[in-house]
């Protein structure tokens, strides 16, 4: 069978199983490895989204910190007093 596949131009990939560089591939490691592989694209799209979101605001990127702090203060005043 392999001879027939070789004649047809089929290339057999090596079977590495579930072991890649000694790391057991599993349910959680596959998405993590995918994120690591495309980390440059993820960083670029995230920064682009953040810049577009706060482009026309007065405080700009400072809203990333200010907005959660305002809510934290509001919740603290409501639930602590």
Secondary structure, 3 states (H helix, E strand, C coil): CHHHHHHCCCCCCCCCCCEECCEECCHHHHHHHHHHHCHHHHHHHHHHHHHHHCCCCCCHHHHHHHHHHHHHHHHHHHHHC
